[in-house]
Amino acid sequence: MDPVIVVGAGPVGLALSLALAAQGVPSVLLDEGKGGDEPRPARTVVLREDTADLMERLGCSALKDEGLRWAGWRSVRRKQLVRAVPLGEEEGTVPLPSPVHLPQHALTAGLRASVAAHELVEMVPFSRIDTLEQDAHGVTVHTRGPGSTWWRGSYLVGCDGARSTVRKLLDIRFPGRTAVERHAVAALRSELPWPGEAVLHRSPPWRSGGAEVTARPLPDSVWRLDWLLPPRGELVTPDALITRIRDTLAGWCGETPAYELLDTGVYTLHHRLARRWRVRRAFLAGDAAHLLGALGTQGLDEGLRDAENLAWKLAQAWHQGASELLLDSYQAERRAAVAARLRAADQSLPILRGGAGLRTLVPGGARGHDTLLADGHLGCGPLGAPPSYTHSPLAPHPSEAHASVGTAPGAPVTDVRVTAPDGKTVRLRDRLGQGHLLVVLVAPGTGVWDRRHWLTAGVMPRLVDAVNALPARAELLVAESYPGATAHTVLLVRPDGHLVAGFSGVRPAELFAAADAARGGGTGTAHGTGARATASSDRTADVN
């Protein structure tokens, strides 16, 4: 079968090719440029817990080498500390997860290094497509450049950015709002009073502070500073930016400390959403499908979630065939999730940016507004939390056998420790992205039992048989506990880590039905022999 064609070698395209390769699917990655990003310290990305874990699973070492996990978050209004939030693991507490902050060029370089080491990904530089044709069996594109040629693929995904050529060739509209926010940005090296902590300062008291300034730490005492600008204000001159830097550092430190200016820029944020994300065998992902970023939301986070969502569905289609429902579910799930994020941002903007009259109707005053704004930066609430596919077309029909746990169906599962039948104990997220379903039995006490005994004890033999009979490949795992689950609860988890359903005990018929729904139903093709629940397991609707 022909490889998948991925157009665009930014972080989303690179991640998609690596996610496909992890599931045994070859891809051709068409890069319009020569390869690599120009180092820009002022252009950074913030990855939430789920997308950071995805990058690590794909072999990107940049998160550890050049990224920094925030130790805390501070919100300041005028001269008063409004909120201080610890982040990351802290004994005796359940703090918010710590985002990872790193330069985008470092992330891209780390992903490119992983791609270079993978034989299933063919990277082709200087390849800009100008023709796209589809038929019942695949996609054909023509690229111009030094190696002008035709390429044949089974599917195609446009990850080619905001000015996507793929989107234009598919004649897909890209409506939305222009210049939702503007920011002046500087990357500098200096010693600030909060090492390792991110700071949001609203209405700073110094003259050039503007409405809002944010400081986000990077390794080696480097900081990224963002000043919110009027949407259509005057150009920011170098002298004006230096004044902002000096006034801001003096406001925080009492006097302007020594600093080394590394990079500057002015970024304009837009909100746009493509009308369609799938046209037959062609798909859109990342900035080609959506633009967002106001109020601390992270467009790259959503692009990486696009890649993770689409990869396992294309892998199913490539290896075994897939129903139209499964392929359509990518648009239904991801477009709805991004649309909800954009709606939340559009509703919050007039509240947080001083819309006439509206902010007075929102209870909580400044403190409530601060919490709302922090959600976008910290990955919480409607502005930042990982998406839940509650109304997915892949959701199984409700059943009396379904059991409620601490995770709602369609939401990302909690990252508990699990034991595989071969005896390995790992994080649940470590088993994601391999193209098969996960079946998790909650069985307190198994951690201290000899594996030779618990594999043949209690409900395990019946569950092994049920898993082996599923219509799609699955891996059986055992957890000591899971939030909200009782003993012998069985969880069915998608390859991208979203919960399909929980069951009270071993229910073979209901488990089969839920697994069949999660794969989009039958396709008229063979789906193999089901799971390998033995010691060898780990070798293994257009939305308007």
C-alpha positions in Angstrom: 0.0 0.0 0.0 1.2 3.5 -0.8 2.6 5.6 2.1 0.8 8.5 3.7 1.8 11.9 2.2 2.3 14.5 4.9 2.7 18.1 3.6 4.6 20.4 5.9 7.6 19.6 8.1 6.8 21.8 11.1 6.2 20.3 14.6 2.7 19.0 13.6 3.8 17.3 10.4 6.9 15.8 12.0 4.8 14.5 14.9 2.2 13.0 12.6 4.9 11.2 10.6 6.5 9.8 13.7 3.1 8.8 15.2 2.3 6.9 12.0 5.8 5.3 12.0 5.3 4.1 15.6 2.2 2.2 14.3 4.0 0.7 11.3 2.8 3.2 8.7 5.3 4.7 6.2 5.0 8.3 5.2 6.6 10.8 2.8 7.1 14.1 4.5 7.2 17.0 1.9 9.1 20.0 3.3 8.8 23.2 1.4 12.1 24.5 2.8 15.6 23.2 3.1 15.0 21.6 6.5 15.2 23.1 10.0 14.1 26.3 11.7 16.1 29.5 12.1 16.9 29.8 15.8 14.5 32.4 17.3 14.7 32.5 21.2 11.6 34.7 21.3 9.5 32.2 19.5 8.7 29.6 22.1 6.0 27.0 22.8 4.3 25.8 25.9 3.3 22.1 26.0 0.7 20.7 28.3 1.2 17.4 30.2 -0.5 15.3 27.5 1.3 16.8 24.5 4.6 16.8 26.3 4.2 13.1 27.0 3.4 12.6 23.3 6.6 14.4 22.3 8.6 12.1 24.6 7.0 9.0 23.3 7.9 10.1 19.8 11.6 10.3 20.8 12.0 14.1 21.0 14.8 14.7 23.5 14.5 18.5 23.3 12.0 18.7 26.1 14.7 17.4 28.6 17.7 19.1 26.9 16.3 22.5 26.2 12.9 22.8 27.9 11.9 23.9 31.4 9.0 22.7 33.5 7.6 25.6 35.5 7.8 25.3 39.2 4.9 27.7 39.8 2.5 30.4 38.5 2.1 33.9 39.9 -0.7 36.3 39.1 -0.1 40.0 40.1 -2.5 42.9 39.6 -1.0 46.4 40.0 1.2 45.9 43.1 -0.7 43.1 44.7 -0.1 39.3 44.4 -3.4 37.8 43.5 -2.5 34.1 43.2 0.5 31.8 43.7 0.0 28.3 42.4 2.6 25.5 42.8 3.0 23.3 39.7 4.3 19.7 39.3 4.7 16.9 41.8 4.7 17.9 45.4 4.5 15.5 48.3 1.1 15.5 50.0 -0.7 17.6 47.5 -2.2 17.2 44.1 -1.0 20.3 42.3 -1.7 21.3 38.7 0.6 19.6 36.1 3.6 21.6 35.1 3.8 22.8 31.5 7.0 22.5 29.5 8.4 25.7 27.9 11.0 25.5 25.2 12.0 27.3 22.0 10.1 26.1 18.9 13.2 25.7 16.9 14.5 23.3 19.6 11.3 21.3 19.5 11.5 21.1 15.6 15.1 20.1 15.7 14.4 17.3 18.2 11.6 16.0 16.1 13.7 16.1 13.0 16.4 14.1 14.7 13.9 11.5 15.6 12.6 11.5 12.0 16.1 11.1 10.6 16.6 7.9 12.7 13.3 6.4 11.5 13.3 4.3 8.3 9.6 4.6 7.8 9.7 8.3 7.2 11.1 9.8 4.0 11.9 13.5 4.3 11.9 15.4 1.0 13.2 19.0 1.1 12.4 21.8 -1.4 9.1 20.2 -2.3 6.2 22.6 -2.7 3.0 21.0 -4.0 1.0 22.7 -6.8 -1.4 19.9 -7.9 -3.6 17.5 -5.9 -5.7 14.8 -7.4 -7.7 12.0 -5.7 -9.3 8.8 -6.8 -10.9 5.8 -5.0 -7.6 4.3 -4.1 -5.3 7.2 -3.2 -3.9 10.7 -3.7 -1.5 12.0 -6.3 0.4 15.3 -5.8 2.9 17.2 -7.9 5.7 19.1 -6.4 7.8 21.8 -8.0 11.4 22.7 -7.1 14.8 21.2 -7.9 13.3 17.7 -7.8 10.0 18.4 -9.5 8.0 15.1 -9.6 4.7 13.3 -8.9 4.0 11.5 -5.6 1.5 8.8 -4.9 0.0 8.2 -1.5 -2.8 6.3 0.2 -3.9 9.4 2.1 -2.6 13.0 2.4 -2.5 15.3 5.4 -1.9 19.1 5.0 0.2 20.3 7.9 1.4 23.2 5.9 0.5 26.1 8.1 -1.8 29.1 8.1 -1.4 29.8 4.4 -1.9 26.1 3.6 -1.6 25.2 -0.1 -3.4 21.9 0.6 -6.4 23.8 2.0 -6.5 26.0 -1.0 -6.2 23.1 -3.5 -9.1 21.4 -1.6 -11.1 24.7 -1.9 -11.8 24.8 1.8 -12.9 28.1 3.4 -11.0 29.4 6.4 -13.2 32.0 8.1 -12.5 33.8 11.4 -11.1 36.9 13.0 -7.9 38.8 12.3 -5.6 40.4 14.8 -7.5 39.2 17.9 -4.4 40.0 20.0 -1.0 41.6 19.4 2.1 41.1 21.6 5.5 42.6 21.7 8.0 39.9 22.7 11.5 39.8 24.0 13.8 36.9 25.0 16.5 37.9 27.4 18.9 36.5 30.0 18.6 38.0 33.4 18.0 37.1 37.1 14.4 37.7 38.1 12.9 37.3 41.5 10.9 34.1 40.7 13.4 31.5 39.3 11.5 28.8 37.5 8.0 30.4 37.9 5.8 32.0 35.3 4.3 35.4 36.1 1.3 37.2 34.7 1.2 40.9 35.7 -2.0 42.8 34.9 -2.2 46.6 35.0 1.5 47.0 36.0 2.0 50.4 37.7 4.9 51.6 35.6 4.2 53.9 32.6 5.2 51.6 29.7 3.7 48.4 31.2 0.5 48.5 29.2 -2.5 46.3 30.2 -0.6 43.1 30.8 2.9 41.6 30.7 3.9 37.9 31.1 7.2 36.4 32.0 7.8 32.8 31.2 11.1 31.1 32.2 13.4 29.0 30.1 16.7 27.2 31.0 19.9 29.1 31.8 18.1 32.2 33.3 16.5 33.0 30.0 13.0 34.5 30.0 10.4 35.2 27.4 8.5 38.5 28.1 5.2 39.3 26.4 3.5 42.7 26.5 -0.1 42.9 25.3 -0.6 45.6 22.7 -3.7 47.3 21.4 -5.1 45.2 18.5 -4.4 47.9 15.9 -1.9 50.2 17.6 1.2 51.8 16.2 4.3 49.9 15.3 6.6 49.1 18.2 10.0 50.7 17.5 13.2 49.2 18.9 13.6 52.2 21.3 10.1 51.8 22.6 10.7 48.1 23.2 13.9 48.7 25.1 12.0 51.2 27.2 9.4 48.5 28.0 12.1 46.0 28.9 14.0 48.4 31.2 10.8 49.7 32.9 9.4 46.2 33.4 12.7 44.8 34.9 12.9 47.8 37.2 9.3 47.4 38.3 9.9 43.8 39.2 13.5 44.1 40.7 13.5 47.6 42.2 16.0 48.7 39.6 16.9 47.5 36.1 19.3 44.5 36.6 21.9 43.4 34.1 20.4 41.6 31.2 21.3 40.2 27.8 18.8 40.8 25.0 18.7 37.7 22.8 15.7 38.3 20.4 12.6 40.4 19.9 9.5 40.3 17.8 5.9 41.4 17.5 3.3 38.6 17.1 -0.3 39.0 15.9 -2.7 36.3 16.8 -5.7 35.3 14.7 -8.7 33.1 15.3 -9.7 31.0 12.3 -11.3 27.6 11.8 -11.5 25.6 8.5 -15.0 24.7 7.4 -13.9 21.1 6.6 -11.0 19.0 7.8 -11.5 16.1 5.5 -12.2 15.8 1.8 -12.2 12.1 0.8 -8.6 10.9 1.3 -7.2 14.4 2.2 -7.1 15.9 5.7 -6.0 19.1 7.4 -4.2 19.4 10.7 -2.5 22.1 12.8 -2.5 25.7 11.6 -3.8 24.6 8.2 -7.1 23.7 10.0 -7.2 26.2 12.9 -5.6 29.3 14.3 -5.9 30.3 18.0 -3.6 31.6 20.7 -5.3 34.5 22.5 -5.6 34.5 26.3 -2.7 32.1 26.7 -4.2 29.2 24.7 -1.7 27.2 22.7 -2.3 26.5 19.0 0.5 24.1 18.8 -1.0 22.0 21.6 -4.1 21.6 19.5 -2.1 20.8 16.4 -0.3 18.0 18.2 -3.6 16.6 19.4 -4.8 16.6 15.8 -1.8 14.5 14.9 -2.3 12.0 17.7 -6.0 11.7 17.0 -5.6 11.2 13.2 -2.5 8.9 13.4 -4.2 5.9 14.9 -7.2 6.2 12.6 -5.0 6.4 9.5 -3.0 3.4 10.8 -6.2 1.4 11.2 -7.2 2.3 7.6 -3.7 1.6 6.2 -3.3 -1.8 7.9 -6.8 -3.2 8.0 -9.2 -0.9 6.3 -11.4 1.6 8.1 -15.0 2.6 8.0 -16.0 6.1 6.7 -17.3 6.7 10.3 -13.8 6.2 11.7 -12.2 8.6 9.3 -15.0 11.1 9.6 -14.6 11.0 13.4 -11.3 12.9 13.1 -13.2 16.0 11.9 -16.1 15.5 14.2 -13.9 15.2 17.3 -11.1 17.6 16.7 -13.0 20.4 14.9 -15.6 20.4 17.7 -12.9 20.5 20.3 -11.1 23.5 18.7 -14.4 25.2 18.0 -15.3 25.0 21.7 -11.9 26.4 22.6 -12.4 29.3 20.2 -15.9 30.0 21.5 -14.5 30.1 25.1 -11.8 32.5 24.1 -14.2 34.8 22.1 -16.6 34.9 25.0 -13.8 35.7 27.5 -12.0 38.3 25.5 -14.5 41.2 26.1 -14.6 40.2 29.8 -10.8 40.2 30.3 -10.0 43.0 27.9 -12.5 45.5 29.2 -15.5 45.1 26.9 -18.0 47.9 27.7 -20.5 46.8 30.3 -20.0 43.0 29.9 -17.3 42.6 32.5 -19.6 44.1 35.2 -22.1 41.2 34.7 -19.5 38.6 35.5 -19.2 37.8 39.3 -15.9 37.5 41.0 -14.2 40.8 40.0 -10.5 40.9 39.3 -9.8 37.7 41.1 -12.3 35.8 39.0 -11.0 37.3 35.9 -7.5 36.3 36.9 -8.6 32.7 37.3 -10.2 32.7 33.9 -7.1 34.1 32.3 -4.8 31.7 34.1 -6.8 28.7 32.7 -5.5 29.4 29.2 -1.9 29.6 30.4 -2.0 26.6 32.8 -4.1 24.2 30.7 -7.3 24.3 32.8 -11.0 25.0 32.2 -12.6 25.7 28.8 -9.6 27.8 27.7 -6.9 25.2 28.3 -8.0 21.7 29.5 -7.4 18.7 27.3 -10.4 18.0 25.1 -13.1 15.4 25.9 -14.9 13.7 23.0 -18.1 13.1 24.9 -20.3 13.3 21.7 -17.9 11.3 19.5 -19.5 9.2 16.8 -17.2 6.4 18.1 -18.9 6.4 21.5 -20.7 3.1 22.3 -24.4 3.0 23.1 -25.2 3.3 26.8 -25.5 0.0 28.6 -26.4 -1.1 32.1 -23.0 -2.8 32.2 -21.2 0.5 32.0 -19.6 1.7 35.2 -18.9 5.3 36.2 -15.3 6.1 37.2 -13.4 9.3 37.8 -13.0 9.8 34.1 -16.0 10.6 31.9 -16.3 8.6 28.7 -14.5 10.4 25.9 -12.1 12.2 28.3 -8.4 11.5 28.6 -7.6 8.7 31.1 -5.7 9.3 34.3 -2.0 8.3 34.0 -1.9 5.5 36.6 0.8 2.8 37.0 -0.1 -0.4 35.1 1.4 -3.9 34.8 1.5 -5.7 31.5 1.2 -9.5 31.3 4.9 -9.8 30.8 5.5 -8.3 34.2 6.6 -4.8 33.2 5.2 -1.9 35.4 4.9 1.3 33.5 2.8 4.5 33.2 -0.5 4.0 31.3 0.5 6.8 28.9 3.6 4.8 28.0 1.4 2.2 26.3 -0.4 4.8 24.1 0.2 5.5 20.4 0.9 1.9 19.4 -2.3 1.5 17.3 -4.3 -0.8 19.5 -6.9 -0.5 22.2 -6.0 -0.9 25.9 -8.1 -2.9 28.3 -7.3 -2.1 31.9 -8.4 -4.3 34.8 -8.5 -2.6 38.2 -7.3 -5.3 40.6 -6.0 -4.1 44.0 -3.2 -6.3 45.4 -1.8 -7.6 42.1 1.3 -5.6 42.6 2.5 -7.9 45.4 1.3 -11.1 43.8 3.4 -13.4 41.7 2.4 -12.8 38.1 2.3 -16.5 37.4 -0.6 -16.8 39.9 -2.7 -13.7 39.1 -2.7 -14.4 35.3 -4.7 -17.6 36.0 -6.6 -16.4 39.0 -10.1 -14.8 39.5 -11.5 -13.0 36.5 -8.3 -13.0 34.5 -8.8 -16.1 32.4 -12.3 -14.9 31.4 -11.0 -11.4 30.7 -8.1 -12.8 28.6 -10.6 -14.7 26.4 -12.8 -11.6 26.1 -9.9 -9.5 25.0 -8.6 -12.1 22.5 -12.1 -12.1 20.9 -12.3 -8.4 20.3 -12.8 -7.1 16.8 -9.7 -5.0 17.0 -6.2 -5.5 18.5 -6.0 -4.8 22.2 -3.5 -5.0 25.1 -4.5 -6.2 28.5 -3.1 -4.3 31.5 -3.7 -4.4 35.2 -3.8 -1.4 37.6 -3.7 -1.4 41.4 -6.3 1.4 41.4 -8.0 4.0 39.3 -9.8 7.2 40.5 -13.4 6.4 41.1 -13.1 2.7 40.2 -13.9 -0.3 42.4 -12.2 -3.6 42.3 -12.7 -5.6 39.0 -13.7 -2.5 37.0 -12.6 -3.0 33.4 -11.7 0.1 31.3 -11.5 0.3 27.5 -9.1 2.9 26.3 -8.5 4.2 22.8 -5.0 4.3 21.3 -4.9 8.1 21.9 -5.7 7.7 25.6 -9.4 8.7 25.7 -11.7 6.5 27.7 -14.2 4.5 25.6 -16.2 3.0 28.6 -15.8 1.4 32.0 -17.5 -1.9 32.9 -18.5 -3.4 36.3 -16.7 -6.7 36.0 -15.9 -8.8 32.9 -18.7 -8.3 30.3 -17.5 -9.9 27.1 -20.5 -8.9 24.9 -20.6 -5.3 26.1 -16.8 -5.0 25.8 -16.9 -6.4 22.3 -19.7 -3.9 21.3 -17.7 -0.9 22.8 -14.5 -2.0 21.0 -16.4 -2.3 17.7 -17.9 1.2 18.2 -14.4 2.6 19.0 -13.0 1.3 15.7 -16.0 2.8 13.8 -17.7 -0.5 13.1 -17.0 -3.1 10.4 -15.4 -2.2 7.1 -15.9 -5.3 5.2 -12.2 -6.3 5.6 -10.5 -8.7 8.0 -9.3 -7.3 11.2 -6.9 -9.9 12.3 -7.2 -12.3 15.2 -7.8 -9.7 17.9 -5.7 -9.0 20.9 -2.6 -10.7 22.3 -3.4 -10.8 26.0 -0.4 -13.0 26.9 3.2 -12.4 27.9 4.0 -11.5 24.3 1.4 -8.6 24.3 3.9 -5.7 24.4 5.6 -6.9 21.2 3.4 -5.9 20.2 -20.0 15.1 9.4 -18.8 18.3 8.5 -19.2 20.6 11.6 -20.4 24.1 10.7 
